[in-house]
Amino acid sequence: MEAKTVGVGIIGCGAISGIYLDNLTGRLPGARIVACADLEMARAEAVAQKYAGVRALGVDELLKDSAVSIVLNLTIPAAHYDVAMQAVKAGKHVYNEKPLTAELDDARKLMGAAADGALQVGCAPDTVLGAGIQTCRKLIDDGAIGRPVAATAFMMCHGHEGWHPNPFFYYQPGGGPLFDMGPYYLSALITLLGPVSRVCGSVRKSFETRTITADPHKGETIDVKVPTHTAAVLDFNAGAIGTLVTSFDVWSHNCPRIEIYGAEGSLSVPDPNTFGGPVRLRKPGGEWQDVELTHEYPENSRGLGVADMAAAIAHNRTPRASGAMAMHVLEIMHAVHIAARDEVYVKPQGGGIQPEAVPAGKTVDQWDGGE
Ligand SMILES: NC(=O)c1ccc[n+]([C@@H]2O[C@H](COP(=O)([O-])OP(=O)(O)OC[C@H]3O[C@@H](n4cnc5c(N)ncnc54)[C@H](O)[C@@H]3O)[C@@H](O)[C@H]2O)c1
């Protein structure tokens, strides 16, 4: 391993782990997966067989392994807190898949423990560091649509029981459309418009059960424990008003994914669950125009946030896909549910941050000024 490469250990070798392994075993600079663990040892062993230089370990062994500096926590949402806290207690930096944790108090405890240990917390999604959203950020920062006044965001589908091999967690606390997909949309909106000052909303559960249609659990029934349609109004500190709808109850629709409306134009933002375009801009009196992407990483670069976190550790700065950002996202998602229950506006407590923009045309090893 090169001197500057940070060792990463995966805990949780399920569906999403493959793309992290593809990207963090040589493709992305600065961070490299050296070990993996799972409750199901066979899954970890299968990963080690496929990827040279990755060792299969027990969870406890991985947490003690001196080659692992960052624990990449790819477990299910209900396990995010326990696994992340174990990592921090073992003196490791930790990068969680989204959401940061299921419960807000747990996220606060995790962030506190990490701060006490001078450890970094990072969190997915890192799609916001890709070419599509960063091109949009540059357009807004450069004044292409003038002062942002409003945003709309829609993530609507009919759930994941038709394709995921183990879809139970999508309908348990920490799941549901807002906790599952909201982090992509909220992280994109915060990257583009800054933090949110207050939230209101409505939520509902349209179906009490779901029937799995994908193998290996085909035909089994899931009891739905969380709301599966949410509609929120988000007031941004800087003044724009956002509307966010997330749903596992909708078969089809024609709504855009994300649009930002400015005093001098409108911006069509790409799917925030991807890294690329299309980015489209429309000025008053004109037509929609495709905008060329100005940034690196238009392809699936999951793990980019981990590579940025490795650089952040080396440069003693906050990672862009940070725990603080994920904490703000988590506060907003809980605020939507609390606002709906109590019929009030709810203010996220933490204040929130807008992550630093990514420099145009540079790879992650150049984001801190290198050539
Ligand atoms: N599947 C996707 O398309 C996708 C996309 C983006 C993000 N995510 C996120 O990634 C995370 C994992 O999702 P997935 O689809 O890979 O789930 P999965 O169920 O396929 O995999 C999770 C793995 O974690 C292991 N695990 C669970 N608890 C553990 C523990 N305490 N210690 C060690 N291992 C444990 C399980 O045995 C399993 O192998 C979730 O947070 C999800 O929101 C998934």
The ligand as a Gaussian input file, in Angstrom:
#p B3LYP/6-31G(d) Opt

LIG

0 1
 N      -29.060000      -2.016000      -1.689000
 C      -28.964000      -0.791000      -2.189000
 O      -29.239000      -0.541000      -3.386000
 C      -28.515000       0.352000      -1.317000
 C      -28.207000       1.542000      -1.960000
 C      -27.712000       2.586000      -1.207000
 C      -27.576000       2.458000       0.148000
 N      -27.921000       1.303000       0.790000
 C      -27.766000       1.251000       2.241000
 O      -26.724000       0.321000       2.520000
 C      -27.000000      -0.346000       3.760000
 C      -26.977000      -1.844000       3.524000
 O      -27.949000      -2.133000       2.550000
 P      -27.882000      -3.497000       1.733000
 O      -28.914000      -3.366000       0.675000
 O      -26.475000      -3.819000       1.367000
 O      -28.413000      -4.511000       2.884000
 P      -28.183000      -6.114000       2.968000
 O      -29.232000      -6.610000       3.884000
 O      -28.072000      -6.660000       1.593000
 O      -26.729000      -6.217000       3.665000
 C      -26.466000      -5.871000       4.987000
 C      -25.381000      -6.795000       5.515000
 O      -25.013000      -6.376000       6.830000
 C      -24.866000      -7.525000       7.650000
 N      -25.093000      -7.102000       9.038000
 C      -26.239000      -6.646000       9.587000
 N      -26.042000      -6.316000      10.884000
 C      -24.741000      -6.550000      11.149000
 C      -23.925000      -6.416000      12.297000
 N      -24.429000      -5.964000      13.441000
 N      -22.621000      -6.746000      12.214000
 C      -22.100000      -7.211000      11.049000
 N      -22.825000      -7.367000       9.913000
 C      -24.134000      -7.058000       9.963000
 C      -25.894000      -8.497000       7.132000
 O      -25.572000      -9.821000       7.504000
 C      -25.830000      -8.249000       5.630000
 O      -24.879000      -9.082000       4.990000
 C      -28.337000       0.205000       4.266000
 O      -28.092000       1.217000       5.184000
 C      -28.982000       0.769000       3.013000
 O      -29.824000       1.876000       3.336000
 C      -28.357000       0.230000       0.071000

